[in-house]
Each structure stands twice: as C-alpha cells, then as structure tokens.
Amino acid sequence: MSAREAILIGVDIGTTNLKAVAIDAARNLLSLCRRPMVIATPAPGAAEFDLTALDRALHDVLAETAATLAAKGRDLARVAAISVDSIGESFVGLDADDRPVLPVPTWYDRRTGRLRTTVGIGAKEWYDTTGMVDDDIYTIWRLLWWRRACPDEMRRITRLFSVADYALFLLGKAHVANPSLSARSGLADRNTLAWSQEHLAAAGIDEGLMPRLLPQGRVAAGLTAQAARRTGLVQGTPLVHAGHDHACAGFGCGVVTPGTFVDSAGTAESLTTVVSAPITWEGVNRGEYDCYPHAVPGRYLLSGHIPSSGGAIDWMTARLIGPAPAPSAREVLWEAAAKAPPGSGGVRVAPYLQGTGSPWNRRDERLRIDGIDAQTSAGDMLRAVHEGLAAWLGINVERFEAISGVTAGKLLLTGGGSRNRSYSEIKAAMLRRPLLASDVPEAAGIGAALMGGIAVGLFADAQAALAGPAPDLQQIAPDPELATACDAIRASLVAHLTPQSAP
C-alpha cells in the first residue's frame, strides 16, 4: 500500500494507562483509546501489574481502535503495522505451558535492594555496559531478589519478557526484545546491542530464557488468528517492537538529532536529549545519567529524571485542600500559587517523595520543606514546589550541556505538566531561556506508530517519518522581571535541593 493510504497503530503501555494511538502517515490522529493499568499493592513497598487485566486491556483497546477506525470508514486492511512500547524494568516469567510464574513488579516496586556489589560488578563496568545509573530498579536485581525469595518458582520459568515483549507475545507469539527497552533490564550491552554474557552469568540466567534481541525498526511477527478475532484487526498485520516509552516519546516529539532537549513532566519528570554514541562512565560524571539506545537506530538517549514531579505537586495539593478536592478548589489554589511572590515567601521545597533522581540519584532522600512561618499561605506552599522543580530542571539542563557539549537549541515541554501556563513561565524564567510547549498528544504512542512505519518500509528512515508539517509549538519566553527575581533565589534553591549528607 502507499504511505498515503496507510494506517499506523502505536500501543503505549504505561504505569497508569495503556493507550492505543492510530495515525496516518502524515501523523494525523485518527483514534485514541485507553484502558487503566491494574496494579496490586500486596505488601509495603510492593507494586505489581495484573497480567490478566493487561491481557484484557491490550485486546480491548485494540478492538476499540478497530471499531473506531471502521466507524470512520477506514479499511482495516490498511493498517500497515501495530507497534508496542512500554515502561521498563519489570519482568514477566512464563512456564513451559505459557502460564505466568511470578508476580510482575512495577518499575517503582521497592522490594529490590542494591545488589550490584554482591555479584562482583563494578560501578564503572556496570555503567559502560548498560548505560544505566547505579540504582536498584533494574530487571537483573529483581530477578536476583525473586530467585532468593522464590527459588522453586524461578526454576519453572522457561521464558522471560519485559512488558512490551510480553504484549507482542500475546498478539503474535513472538519472543523478541528491543535494544532501547532491554537496556533498562541491566542484562543487555548497549555497545553490541546484544545480551551481556557477564551480566546474565551474574544473575544466574540462561540466555535461552531471554527474548531474541532485534535491531530497532524491525518487524517481529504477524498478528495471530486468535488476536485478530479478539481485536477485529486483520490476521497477519505486522507487529513491531518499538522499545522504551521515553525513547518513543522523544521520537514522537521529533527528537532524532542532537541539540533538542525534552522536558517531559507528568507524575515523574524526565529530561532527555539525543547523542550520537554511548557516553562513558567518566563522561557522565561517574554515572550521573542514563545513556542508552534510542528507539531510532544509531542514536542514544542521554536521560535524567526525578520520580516525583507531578507526584510532589499532587501530594502538596492534597495536603492543602484534601485528597479529593472539587475542581473549583483546585483552581483557586493554583491561582493563589500563580499570584504568590517569587521566592514563595521564603518557603523552600525539595520535592523528593521517592528520592532525588538525577543527578545525585539518592533513593534515601525525602521531601523537605523549610522556611514556613505564620505568614506562609497555601499559594506559597504550592509555588515553592514549582520553584523547586524548576530549579531541579535548571541544574540538569546545565549538566546536560556540559556533558553533551551541545547548547540546547530547543527545550521542548511535553506531558501534563506543560499545560499549566504559570508553572511553565516559572521554568522559563528560572532557566532564562524560551521554552516550546509541544501540542503533540500521546507522543510515546505516536513515536511507536512511526517506528512501525519505518519497520514496514513506509518511511526510509526516522527523518522521513518526521517529514511534513511540524507540530505547533507555543513559545514561552522568560518574563524579564520574573527572571530577575529567579536569579535572586536560584542559589538558595540549588542549596536546598542538593543532598547535604553522605549516602
């Protein structure tokens, strides 16, 4: 079929929702359907995906997509590819009868400890192989933890998957992986784009359990007859593993060459940019940031994050006006924050509900509030969270520029956090540079869909996939008066954000 006739579907499996995006080859949105992810919390610190609910949600969301397209007169035979991305770090283990063996921990499940030193992997070797900061969330440590906690169950596993790998198994009986997502396991070598024999041995994992690692932009399988019956889509439709959701979101926003930085703010917040080759442990200041394969072949992502950006804002909102506030009460609070003076009356918030994130990567740090007195208002408190997060972003942008050697030509804002104008204005003033708010809806799903177009040959490469009209970008210029006020408080904000004690 011609590119003009083609339909591309991207499935984005996140922590909160599973979404299916259908677009045409010009990136026009044809359909957006979603289902909630179901997560169980059986014990303190535990958080597990419900695989039965995931199976149902995956097929249901594709069935709704097919019905929506058909209702619009679209021929489902024109669906050129279905591509899947997902969150990382989780694993799914199946037995010889393809039945799940163990619970599926989310990326933020806190039961896993820092186990790197227990298996003899040095900090530099770990980073230069995986490109991941030294944290406890990766699949390799989860597998070691489960092996110690449930040795009999672990022996029954015959195949291992990430969440996106498993979705492709449900749809096409494929047992394949993608370099940008496999990097998040700690079991893959970012340099060779193959499984690391040393890390598999350290985890006690036979390579025969692992998916086949495909290069980016390859067809994995075709939609099975059973999946076609459940979804209404055409049997044999090409299935593509698009990779990690952050990588796909960057691609969906048009980030394929160095020089554009993306600040994606939701429950968590990430800063990413593209580099041309893996950066070493020393090159990222002894492993301060992730640097792993992009969804796009031949490119790598430099990435840092804070795990509680929107989460910290929601936490503060709930403490000020209750856990289930009326929309009017929330609007009043946000207006008060917008009108509060720069500096928030001396209130300083380090928004570390789940640790610092980059560049310190300190899981032991917790949210800190200083400077409250009898005159402190609710608006001051919420604004102080915004200012703390804006200063966190400024710290990381400066370090990204030093590491990459590239000054940010563009700084794109995406995600739910970009929709609040006053918060974005604080960021622009704190960074003293214009920001561009992207209107790309569901960037990860669109990025995944475009990777499908590359895989089936609709586009010659990533640049061709992004050809055509660029998305509208709203410029947010720094207000001179606010920027001057931010200059006066920046040092105190940075000092408050910086951990004061040894880990």
C-alpha positions in Angstrom: 0.0 0.0 0.0 1.1 3.6 -0.4 2.1 5.7 2.5 -0.9 8.0 1.8 -3.3 5.1 2.4 -1.5 3.5 5.4 -2.7 3.5 9.0 -0.2 3.0 11.8 -1.2 1.9 15.4 1.1 2.6 18.4 0.4 0.9 21.7 1.9 2.7 24.7 1.9 0.6 27.9 2.5 3.0 30.8 2.3 2.8 34.6 -1.2 4.4 34.8 -2.8 3.7 31.4 -2.5 1.5 28.3 -3.2 3.6 25.2 -3.6 2.8 21.5 -3.0 5.6 19.0 -3.9 5.3 15.4 -2.4 7.8 12.9 -2.0 8.2 9.2 1.4 8.5 7.6 1.3 12.3 7.9 0.9 12.0 11.7 -2.8 13.0 11.8 -4.5 11.4 14.8 -7.3 9.1 13.7 -8.1 7.4 17.0 -7.1 7.4 20.7 -8.3 4.7 23.1 -7.1 3.9 26.6 -7.6 1.4 29.4 -6.3 1.7 33.0 -3.5 -0.4 34.2 -4.4 -2.5 37.2 -1.7 -2.6 40.0 -1.9 -4.5 43.2 0.0 -3.5 46.4 0.1 -6.7 48.4 2.7 -5.5 50.9 4.5 -2.3 51.9 6.8 -1.3 49.1 5.3 -3.8 46.7 3.6 -2.9 43.5 2.6 -5.5 40.9 1.0 -5.4 37.4 -2.1 -7.6 37.0 -1.3 -9.7 33.9 -4.8 -10.9 33.4 -6.0 -7.3 33.3 -3.1 -6.4 31.0 -4.1 -9.1 28.5 -7.8 -7.9 28.6 -6.9 -4.3 28.3 -4.5 -4.9 25.4 -7.0 -6.7 23.3 -9.9 -4.4 24.3 -8.1 -1.2 23.4 -7.1 -2.6 20.0 -10.7 -3.8 19.5 -12.0 -0.3 20.3 -9.4 1.2 17.9 -10.5 -1.1 15.1 -14.2 -0.2 15.8 -13.4 3.5 15.8 -11.5 3.3 12.5 -14.2 1.2 10.9 -16.9 3.7 12.0 -14.9 6.4 10.2 -14.9 4.4 7.0 -11.3 3.3 7.3 -10.3 0.0 5.8 -8.7 -2.1 8.5 -6.6 -3.9 5.8 -4.8 -0.5 5.5 -3.3 -0.9 9.0 0.3 -1.3 8.0 1.8 -2.1 11.4 0.9 -2.3 15.1 3.9 -1.2 17.3 4.3 -1.6 21.0 6.3 0.3 23.6 6.3 0.1 27.4 7.7 1.1 30.7 10.9 -0.7 31.6 12.5 -2.7 34.4 9.5 -5.0 35.0 9.8 -8.7 34.0 7.3 -11.4 33.1 8.2 -15.1 33.6 6.3 -17.9 31.9 6.5 -21.6 32.4 6.6 -24.3 29.8 2.8 -24.0 29.3 3.0 -20.2 28.9 1.5 -19.5 32.3 2.8 -16.7 34.4 5.0 -18.0 37.2 5.6 -14.9 39.5 4.1 -11.5 40.1 5.2 -8.7 37.8 6.9 -5.9 39.7 6.4 -2.3 38.5 9.4 -0.1 37.9 8.8 1.5 41.3 8.4 -1.7 43.4 10.7 -1.1 46.4 11.4 -4.6 47.5 14.6 -5.0 45.4 17.8 -3.9 47.1 21.1 -2.6 45.6 22.7 -5.9 44.7 25.4 -4.9 42.2 28.3 -5.2 44.7 27.0 -8.7 45.8 27.7 -10.2 42.3 31.0 -8.5 41.7 30.1 -6.0 39.0 32.0 -2.7 39.5 30.3 0.6 39.1 32.2 1.6 36.0 31.8 -1.8 34.3 28.1 -1.7 35.1 27.6 1.7 33.5 29.8 1.3 30.5 28.0 -1.9 29.6 24.4 -0.9 30.4 24.4 2.9 30.3 22.2 2.9 33.4 22.7 4.8 36.7 23.6 2.6 39.7 20.1 2.0 41.0 18.0 -0.9 42.4 15.2 -0.9 39.9 16.6 -2.9 37.0 15.4 -6.3 36.0 18.7 -8.0 36.9 18.3 -7.1 40.5 14.6 -8.1 40.5 15.5 -11.5 39.2 18.1 -12.0 41.8 15.7 -10.9 44.5 13.0 -13.3 43.3 15.5 -16.1 43.0 16.3 -15.8 46.7 12.7 -15.3 47.7 11.1 -17.9 45.5 13.7 -20.3 44.2 11.3 -23.1 43.2 9.2 -20.7 41.1 12.2 -19.3 39.4 13.3 -22.8 38.3 9.9 -23.2 36.5 10.5 -20.2 34.2 11.2 -21.1 30.6 10.9 -17.6 29.0 11.5 -14.1 30.3 9.9 -10.9 28.9 9.7 -7.2 29.5 6.1 -5.8 29.5 6.3 -4.8 25.8 7.9 -8.1 24.9 5.0 -9.9 26.6 2.4 -7.8 24.8 4.0 -8.9 21.5 3.9 -12.5 22.7 0.1 -12.1 23.4 -0.5 -10.6 19.9 1.9 -12.5 17.8 3.5 -15.3 19.8 6.9 -13.6 19.3 9.6 -13.8 21.9 11.6 -10.7 20.9 13.1 -7.7 22.5 14.3 -4.2 21.5 17.6 -2.5 22.5 16.1 0.7 23.9 13.9 -1.3 26.4 16.4 -4.2 27.0 18.9 -1.6 28.2 16.5 -1.0 31.2 17.0 -4.6 32.2 20.7 -4.3 33.1 21.2 -7.5 31.1 22.0 -6.1 27.7 25.1 -4.5 26.4 24.4 -1.1 24.8 27.6 -1.2 22.8 26.9 -4.5 21.0 23.1 -4.4 21.2 23.2 -8.0 22.5 22.7 -9.7 25.8 25.6 -9.3 28.1 27.1 -12.7 28.9 28.8 -11.4 32.0 25.5 -9.9 33.4 23.5 -13.0 32.6 26.0 -15.1 34.4 26.0 -12.7 37.4 22.2 -13.1 37.6 22.3 -16.8 37.0 20.1 -16.5 33.9 20.5 -18.8 30.9 20.5 -16.9 27.7 17.9 -19.4 26.3 15.3 -17.8 28.6 15.8 -14.4 27.0 14.0 -12.9 24.0 15.7 -12.6 20.7 17.1 -9.0 20.5 16.1 -7.4 17.3 17.6 -4.2 15.9 15.4 -1.1 16.1 12.8 -0.8 13.4 12.3 -4.5 12.5 9.1 -6.5 12.2 8.8 -9.0 14.9 5.8 -11.2 13.8 2.3 -11.0 12.4 -1.0 -10.7 14.3 -2.2 -14.2 15.1 -5.6 -15.6 14.1 -6.7 -15.6 17.8 -5.6 -12.0 18.4 -7.3 -11.0 15.1 -10.6 -12.5 16.3 -10.4 -10.7 19.7 -9.5 -7.3 18.2 -11.2 -7.2 14.8 -7.9 -6.4 13.1 -6.6 -8.3 10.2 -4.6 -11.5 10.8 -1.0 -11.2 9.8 -0.8 -7.4 10.4 2.9 -6.7 11.1 3.8 -6.4 14.7 6.8 -4.2 15.7 8.7 -3.8 19.0 9.1 0.0 19.3 11.1 -0.1 22.6 11.1 2.1 25.7 8.3 4.5 26.2 10.6 7.5 26.9 12.6 6.8 23.7 9.4 6.6 21.7 8.0 9.8 23.3 11.2 11.6 22.2 10.9 10.3 18.7 7.2 11.3 18.7 8.2 14.9 19.5 10.7 14.8 16.6 13.9 14.3 18.6 16.3 12.4 16.5 19.4 14.6 16.2 21.5 16.3 18.9 20.5 19.8 20.0 16.9 19.4 21.2 16.2 18.8 24.9 12.9 17.4 26.0 11.4 18.0 29.5 8.5 15.6 29.9 6.6 16.3 33.1 3.9 14.0 34.4 3.8 12.1 37.7 7.5 11.8 37.2 9.7 14.2 35.1 12.4 13.3 32.7 15.0 15.4 30.7 16.3 13.8 27.6 18.4 14.6 24.6 20.0 12.7 21.7 23.7 11.9 21.4 25.5 10.1 18.6 27.3 7.5 20.6 27.4 6.0 24.1 29.0 8.3 26.7 31.3 6.6 29.2 31.0 6.5 33.0 33.6 9.2 33.3 31.9 11.3 30.6 28.6 11.5 32.6 30.4 12.5 35.8 30.8 8.9 37.1 27.5 7.6 36.1 25.1 10.5 36.9 22.8 10.0 33.9 21.4 7.2 31.8 22.8 6.9 28.3 21.2 4.1 26.3 20.0 3.2 22.8 17.3 5.4 21.3 14.3 3.9 19.6 15.9 5.3 16.4 18.9 3.2 15.1 22.3 4.8 15.5 21.3 7.2 18.2 21.5 7.2 22.0 19.4 9.0 24.7 21.1 11.0 27.5 18.4 10.9 30.2 17.8 12.0 33.7 14.7 12.0 35.8 13.0 12.9 39.1 10.5 10.3 40.2 8.1 12.7 41.9 7.4 15.8 39.9 3.7 15.9 39.3 3.5 13.4 42.2 5.0 16.0 44.6 2.6 18.7 43.2 -0.4 16.3 43.8 0.9 15.4 47.3 1.1 19.1 48.2 -2.3 19.9 46.7 -3.8 17.0 48.7 -2.3 18.3 51.9 -3.6 21.8 51.4 -7.1 21.1 50.1 -7.8 17.5 50.7 -7.3 14.2 48.8 -10.4 14.7 46.6 -10.8 18.4 46.0 -13.6 19.9 43.9 -12.2 21.4 40.6 -13.1 24.9 41.8 -10.9 24.4 44.9 -8.0 23.2 42.9 -8.4 26.2 40.5 -8.4 28.6 43.5 -5.2 27.0 44.9 -3.4 27.2 41.5 -4.4 30.8 41.1 -3.0 31.5 44.5 0.3 29.8 43.6 0.5 31.9 40.4 -0.1 35.1 42.4 2.3 34.2 45.2 5.5 36.3 45.1 8.7 34.8 43.6 10.6 33.1 46.3 7.3 31.8 47.9 7.8 34.0 51.0 11.0 32.1 51.8 9.5 28.6 51.6 11.8 26.1 50.0 10.7 22.6 49.0 13.0 19.7 47.9 10.4 17.6 46.1 11.9 14.2 46.9 9.0 11.9 47.7 10.8 9.0 46.2 14.4 10.2 46.2 16.3 12.8 44.3 16.6 11.3 40.9 19.3 12.9 38.7 22.0 14.0 39.1 22.5 12.7 42.7 20.5 9.5 42.3 19.8 9.3 46.1 16.9 7.0 47.0 17.4 7.8 50.7 16.5 11.5 50.3 12.9 12.6 51.2 10.8 15.7 50.6 12.0 18.6 52.8 10.2 21.9 53.5 11.9 24.9 55.1 11.0 28.5 55.7 7.4 28.2 56.9 6.2 30.9 59.3 2.9 32.3 60.4 2.5 34.3 57.2 3.0 31.4 54.9 0.0 30.9 52.6 -1.3 27.8 50.7 -0.2 29.6 47.5 3.3 30.0 48.8 3.5 26.3 49.6 2.4 25.1 46.1 4.5 27.7 44.4 7.6 26.6 46.4 7.1 23.1 44.8 7.0 24.6 41.4 10.1 26.7 42.0 12.0 23.6 43.5 11.2 21.6 40.4 12.1 24.4 38.0 15.5 24.8 39.8 16.0 21.0 39.6 15.4 21.2 35.8 17.9 24.1 35.6 20.6 22.1 37.3 20.1 19.2 34.9 20.0 21.3 31.8 23.3 22.9 32.7 24.9 19.4 33.3 23.5 18.0 30.1 25.0 20.8 28.1 28.4 20.3 29.7 28.3 16.5 29.2 27.0 16.6 25.6 29.0 19.6 24.5 25.8 20.9 22.9 23.8 24.0 23.9 20.1 23.3 23.9 18.9 24.8 20.6 15.3 23.9 21.7 13.9 22.9 25.0 10.5 21.3 24.5 7.9 20.9 27.2 5.7 17.8 27.0 3.4 15.9 29.3 0.6 17.0 31.6 2.9 19.4 33.5 3.4 21.5 30.3 -0.3 22.5 30.2 -0.1 24.8 33.3 1.0 28.2 31.9 2.1 29.8 35.2 4.3 26.8 36.1 5.9 26.8 32.6 6.6 30.5 33.0 8.4 29.8 36.2 10.6 27.3 34.4 11.3 29.7 31.5 12.3 32.4 34.0 14.4 30.0 36.1 16.3 28.8 33.0 16.4 32.3 31.4 15.6 30.8 28.0 12.5 30.4 25.9 10.7 27.1 26.1 8.5 25.5 23.5 5.3 23.7 24.7 4.5 20.9 22.3 0.9 20.1 21.4 1.9 16.5 20.3 -0.8 14.3 22.0 0.3 10.9 23.2 3.9 11.4 22.0 5.0 7.9 23.0 2.2 6.2 21.1 2.8 8.3 18.0 6.6 7.6 18.2 5.8 3.9 18.4 3.5 4.1 15.5 6.1 5.9 13.4 8.7 3.2 14.2 6.2 0.7 12.8 6.1 2.8 9.6 9.9 2.5 9.4 9.9 -1.2 10.0 7.4 -2.0 7.1 9.2 0.4 4.7 6.7 3.2 4.6 9.5 5.6 5.6 13.1 5.3 4.5 14.3 6.4 7.9 13.5 8.4 11.0 13.9 11.8 9.2 11.5 10.7 6.5 9.0 9.6 9.1 9.0 13.1 10.6 8.8 14.9 7.3 5.8 17.1 6.6 4.2 19.8 8.7 5.9 20.2 12.1 3.6 20.2 15.2 2.5 23.6 16.5 4.8 24.8 19.3 3.8 27.5 21.7 6.8 29.7 22.8 7.0 30.6 26.4 9.5 33.5 26.7 11.1 34.3 30.1 9.5 37.3 31.7 12.4 39.7 32.4 11.0 40.8 35.8 10.4 37.2 36.9 13.7 36.0 35.6 15.5 38.7 37.7 13.5 37.5 40.7 14.5 33.9 40.0 18.2 35.0 39.7 17.9 36.2 43.3 16.6 32.9 44.7 18.4 30.4 42.5 21.4 29.8 44.8 19.2 29.2 47.8 17.0 26.8 45.8 20.0 24.8 44.5 21.5 24.6 48.0 18.1 23.3 49.3 17.9 20.7 46.5 21.5 19.4 47.0 21.8 16.5 49.4 23.7 17.6 52.4 24.8 14.2 53.8 26.7 11.3 52.5 24.7 8.4 51.1 
